Amino acid sequence: YMQALHGNSIIEWAASTISEAPAAMVVYEQCNPDDRFGKVMVDNLMRRGCPLLSIHDFPSMDSQRERFLSRGWDQCAIADMNKVYDKYLDCKDVERIQRLELLDEFEEWHLIQAHYFVCVATKTSGLESGAWVHKVPMMVVEEEQEKAGPPPGDAA
């Protein structure tokens, strides 16, 4: 893991280096370091010699999205691993995995998954022909959800 300064430089470099073609950057990271579970996660990784050097600079998925958008990427979709599991994995694979992996504590598993996310940042470099890069499944679903608004009963 690296300091935010170095990670930011890589994000900017990747966004600016490929200037004549569509590009995408995919990141798998931790988030939510300030709740009870997050504090234990950060401490546990630190004790194992894997300090999360930039998690406090970008603690939330929203701050990570802004990190990419402010450094040259056109769009950025982010989903925690609960959402990835529920929305993006093939249902047959999920059923198969659930039969193989007998988890006693789904509540704990969901708590862990809420602290990890996948980020997909894309840019077209101004090319109309590159718009396909924004159509990866995670981005399309998120785009449709934004247009539809929050689910009934959710606060906006």
C-alpha positions as CSV (number, residue, x, y, z in Angstrom):
1,Y,0.0,0.0,0.0
2,M,1.2,3.5,-0.7
3,Q,0.8,7.0,0.5
4,A,-2.0,9.1,-1.0
5,L,0.5,11.4,-2.8
6,H,2.0,8.5,-4.7
7,G,-1.4,6.9,-5.5
8,N,-2.7,10.2,-6.7
9,S,0.3,10.6,-9.0
10,I,-0.4,7.2,-10.5
11,I,-4.1,8.0,-11.0
12,E,-3.2,11.3,-12.7
13,W,-0.5,9.6,-14.8
14,A,-2.9,6.9,-16.0
15,A,-5.5,9.4,-16.9
16,S,-3.2,11.6,-18.9
17,T,-0.8,9.1,-20.5
18,I,-3.4,7.5,-22.8
19,S,-4.6,10.5,-24.6
20,E,-5.7,9.1,-27.9
21,A,-7.7,6.0,-26.8
22,P,-10.4,5.1,-24.3
23,A,-9.0,4.0,-21.0
24,A,-10.1,2.3,-17.8
25,M,-8.6,1.9,-14.3
26,V,-9.9,-0.7,-11.9
27,V,-9.0,-0.5,-8.2
28,Y,-9.9,-2.8,-5.2
29,E,-9.4,-1.0,-1.9
30,Q,-10.6,-0.8,1.7
31,C,-12.9,1.9,3.0
32,N,-14.7,3.0,6.2
33,P,-11.7,3.0,8.6
34,D,-13.5,5.0,11.3
35,D,-16.2,2.7,12.4
36,R,-15.6,0.0,14.9
37,F,-14.9,-2.7,12.4
38,G,-12.8,-0.4,10.2
39,K,-10.5,0.5,13.2
40,V,-9.9,-3.2,13.9
41,M,-9.3,-3.8,10.2
42,V,-6.7,-1.0,9.9
43,D,-5.0,-2.0,13.2
44,N,-4.9,-5.7,12.1
45,L,-3.3,-4.9,8.8
46,M,-0.8,-2.5,10.4
47,R,0.3,-5.3,12.8
48,R,0.8,-7.6,9.9
49,G,3.1,-5.1,8.2
50,C,0.5,-3.9,5.6
51,P,-0.3,-0.3,6.8
52,L,-3.1,1.3,4.8
53,L,-1.2,4.5,4.2
54,S,-4.0,6.5,2.4
55,I,-7.2,5.1,3.8
56,H,-7.6,8.2,6.1
57,D,-7.0,10.6,3.2
58,F,-9.8,8.9,1.2
59,P,-11.9,7.0,3.8
60,S,-15.2,6.7,1.9
61,M,-16.3,5.5,-1.5
62,D,-17.5,9.0,-2.3
63,S,-14.1,10.5,-1.5
64,Q,-12.5,7.8,-3.7
65,R,-14.9,8.7,-6.6
66,E,-13.9,12.3,-6.3
67,R,-10.3,11.3,-6.1
68,F,-10.5,9.9,-9.6
69,L,-12.8,12.5,-11.1
70,S,-10.6,15.3,-10.0
71,R,-7.5,13.7,-11.5
72,G,-8.6,13.4,-15.1
73,W,-11.1,10.5,-15.3
74,D,-14.5,11.2,-17.0
75,Q,-16.6,8.7,-15.0
76,C,-16.1,6.7,-11.9
77,A,-18.4,3.9,-10.6
78,I,-17.8,2.4,-7.2
79,A,-19.5,-0.5,-5.4
80,D,-18.8,-2.1,-2.1
81,M,-18.4,-5.9,-2.2
82,N,-21.9,-6.5,-0.9
83,K,-23.3,-4.7,-3.9
84,V,-20.9,-6.6,-6.2
85,Y,-22.1,-9.9,-4.7
86,D,-25.8,-8.9,-4.9
87,K,-25.9,-7.1,-8.2
88,Y,-23.0,-8.1,-10.5
89,L,-22.2,-11.7,-9.9
90,D,-24.1,-14.4,-11.9
91,C,-26.9,-15.8,-9.7
92,K,-26.0,-19.4,-10.6
93,D,-22.4,-18.7,-9.4
94,V,-23.6,-17.2,-6.2
95,E,-25.8,-20.2,-5.5
96,R,-23.0,-22.6,-6.3
97,I,-20.6,-20.6,-4.0
98,Q,-23.2,-20.6,-1.2
99,R,-23.5,-24.4,-1.4
100,L,-19.7,-24.8,-1.3
101,E,-18.9,-22.2,1.4
102,L,-21.0,-22.7,4.5
103,L,-20.8,-19.4,6.3
104,D,-22.3,-19.5,9.8
105,E,-22.1,-15.7,10.2
106,F,-23.6,-13.9,7.2
107,E,-23.9,-10.8,9.3
108,E,-20.2,-10.7,9.9
109,W,-19.4,-11.5,6.3
110,H,-21.6,-8.6,5.1
111,L,-19.8,-6.3,7.6
112,I,-16.4,-7.3,6.1
113,Q,-17.7,-6.8,2.6
114,A,-18.9,-3.3,3.4
115,H,-15.3,-2.3,4.0
116,Y,-14.0,-3.3,0.6
117,F,-14.9,-1.8,-2.8
118,V,-14.2,-2.0,-6.5
119,C,-13.8,1.2,-8.4
120,V,-13.9,1.5,-12.2
121,A,-12.8,4.8,-13.6
122,T,-13.1,5.5,-17.3
123,K,-12.3,8.1,-19.9
124,T,-12.8,8.5,-23.6
125,S,-10.1,11.0,-24.3
126,G,-12.7,13.1,-26.1
127,L,-13.3,10.4,-28.7
128,E,-16.9,9.7,-29.6
129,S,-15.9,6.2,-30.7
130,G,-14.6,5.6,-27.2
131,A,-18.0,5.9,-25.4
132,W,-18.2,2.1,-25.2
133,V,-15.7,2.3,-22.3
134,H,-18.4,3.8,-20.1
135,K,-20.7,0.8,-20.7
136,V,-19.0,-1.7,-18.4
137,P,-21.8,-3.5,-16.5
138,M,-21.0,-1.8,-13.1
139,M,-21.2,1.6,-14.7
140,V,-24.4,1.0,-16.7
141,V,-26.3,-0.3,-13.6
142,E,-25.1,2.6,-11.5
143,E,-26.1,5.1,-14.2
144,E,-29.6,3.5,-14.4
145,Q,-29.9,3.6,-10.6
146,E,-29.0,7.3,-10.5
147,K,-31.6,8.1,-13.1
148,A,-34.3,6.1,-11.2
149,G,-33.5,7.7,-7.9
150,P,-33.4,6.1,-4.5
151,P,-35.5,2.9,-3.9
152,P,-38.9,3.4,-2.2
153,G,-38.4,4.0,1.5
154,D,-34.7,5.1,1.2
155,A,-33.8,8.6,2.2
156,A,-32.3,10.7,-0.6
